[in-house]
Amino acid sequence: MGGTFMRAPRSPLVLLILGAGIVRGQGTQPAAAQTPPAPMLTRWARDVTPDRVLPEYPRPQMVRPAWQSLNGRWDYAIRERSAPMPTSFDGTILVPFPVESQLSGVRRNVSELQRLWYHRVFRAPALRSDRRLLLHFGAVDWECSILVNGTEVGSHRGGYDPFTVDITTALRPGDATQDISIAVWDPTDADDQPRGKQVRKPHGIFYTAVTGIWQTVWLEVVPAAHITALDIAADIDAGTARLRVASSGAPAGTTVRVIALDGRRSVAEATSGADEPIVLHIPHPKLWSPSRPFLYGLRVQLSTGDAVKSYVGMRKIGVSKDSGGTLRLFLNNRPLFQLGWLDQGWWPDGLYTAPTDAALRFDIEIAKRLGFNLARKHVKVEPERWYYHCDRLGLLVWQDMPSAVNELREGQSARGSVEFSAELERVIDALRNHPSIVMWVPFNEGWGQHETERYVSWIQRHDSTRL
C-alpha cells in the first residue's frame, strides 16, 4: 500500500493514496539498467497445493449447491499462433494462475506470435435428459476457443469478464472421462484490446503480462430451464429491492419466487414471471454502509425447479449539497468522506491471481483496520469473491475499466474501441449487483480516452444506481 499522499482539495470529496507500483531501489533508474527481481512468494503461497487451488465457490451472488472445480494441474503447450492443436505438451500448469506467474509452475512469456494451449481430462457427472452441463470461466486473458472431445463448443474475447459455455452436446455418452482443450491468444500491448497495466516489457509502473486462465474454471449441472443472471437494485427511499431474473429454456408461464431474509427470518416475498420485474417491499430496511455492511439474503426459485441463493445491500450513492451548500459525496442521503487508496491488484507470486481467498480478504481487512472506507480498483477487475468480501466487510469500491491504450494519448484504433465498448458493458453487467461498488471509472487519466461524453452518457443510462 506504500505510495505518495495527495494533498486534499479545498472541497474534498475523496483522498486517494496512490500505490504506483513503487519498487525499492528502482527510483528513476533507466529500465535497461534494472536487474530482474528475485522470485518473491507471499505468506499464502504455502497454502497452494495442486489438489486445493482456490476451492471456494467462485460466484457468491448466484449460488447453487452442486458444482465441480476444474482448478489444479492441466497440461500446457506454447506454440506458434498458426500451429494446429498440439499432440504433446511442454509440461503442466497450475490453473488458474497465469502462465507468466511463479505459482503457475511455468513462469514463461507468451508473445503475440504464439498461442497458449491447455488440456486436461475431467470426469463429467451423470446427466439426466432434462439436465445441462455448464462450463464456467471467471476470466481468460484474452481470446480463447474451447474444445470438448475435439469439438469447439465456444469462444470468447475479453480478459476481465466471466463467461459460460453449455458443453452438454459435446460429451461422449457413457464415458467416465471427457477431454477439454483451450487455445489462448493474448497480444498484450501489441494491440488495442483492454489490458490495464500489462506490457510485454515491464518497466516503471507497467507490469508483467498475464496470459491465459487467471480465474476459477468450474462445472455446474443445471436443469434445462434455469436461471442465467440476476439484476438487483436497491431503492432505500422507497424501501424496495427490484430484481429481474433472466432464464434460459423456461417455458411460457414460468414464474419466479423471491424471498428476502434477515438472517433466517423472511422479511419480504414476491412472485412474478421469468424475465419480468420483481419488487420486494422491505419494511424499515437496514441500510448497508462501511460501518454497518448489512446484507439481506435472497432465495430465488423458478417454478420449474431451478433455485439460487444471492444477497442485496440496501444503499444509495449520490452527489448532493451539504448544509453549507458544498457538493459532497452522499451515502444513504448523508455526506460521507471517502478515504481510500489506489488498489493495483497485483501479486508477486500470482500476478493477477491472488494465491488464496484468505489473501484476497487480507487486503480488505487491513484497509479497514487502517481506517479506510474505499478502494479504487485501478485498471483491473477482480474475481467476484473480492467484491463479495468488500460487500460483507464494508469497503466502498470505485471500479475502473482496464485501459486499452496505456500511453497518455487520445484515442485508439476503431477495432480497439469496439473491444473496449463491448467489454465495458460486460464488466458492468457482471458486477452491477455488488453494493460495495459505488462508481464506474471508464478512463484512467487520458489512457486510451476517446468519445468520453458518449461513454459517460451510456453508463448513466445503463446503470443509474451509481456515479
Salt bridges, closest charged atoms under 4 A:
ASP75 OD2 - HIS119 ND1 2.92
ASP90 OD1 - ARG79 NH1 2.88
ASP90 OD2 - ARG108 NH1 3.27
GLU112 OE2 - ARG200 NH1 3.12
ASP130 OD2 - ARG128 NH2 2.96
ASP130 OD2 - ARG131 NH1 3.22
GLU143 OE2 - ARG157 NE 3.14
ASP161 OD2 - HIS156 NE2 3.20
ASP161 OD2 - ARG426 NE 2.54
ASP166 OD2 - ARG132 NE 2.97
ASP175 OD2 - ARG172 NE 2.68
ASP179 OD2 - HIS119 NE2 2.57
ASP189 OD1 - ARG200 NE 2.70
ASP191 OD1 - ARG415 NH2 2.54
GLU220 OE1 - ARG59 NH2 3.22
GLU220 OE1 - ARG64 NH1 3.16
GLU220 OE1 - HIS136 NE2 2.92
ASP231 OD1 - ARG432 NE 3.55
ASP237 OD2 - LYS316 NZ 2.73
ASP262 OD2 - ARG265 NH2 3.32
ASP262 OD2 - LYS286 NZ 2.78
GLU269 OE2 - ARG257 NE 2.76
ASP306 OD2 - ARG64 NH2 2.74
ASP322 OD2 - ARG328 NE 2.88
ASP343 OD2 - LYS377 NZ 3.21
ASP357 OD2 - ARG361 NH1 3.38
ASP357 OD1 - ARG385 NE 2.82
ASP357 OD2 - HIS389 NE2 3.07
GLU365 OE2 - ARG361 NE 3.81
GLU382 OE2 - LYS377 NZ 2.72
GLU382 OE2 - LYS380 NZ 2.99
GLU384 OE2 - HIS434 NE2 3.39
ASP391 OD2 - HIS434 ND1 2.64
ASP400 OD1 - ARG376 NE 2.81
ASP400 OD2 - HIS378 ND1 3.22
GLU419 OE2 - ARG157 NH1 3.55
ASP429 OD1 - ARG432 NH1 3.06
ASP429 OD1 - HIS462 NE2 2.69
GLU451 OE1 - ARG454 NE 2.85
ASP463 OD2 - ARG466 NH1 2.71
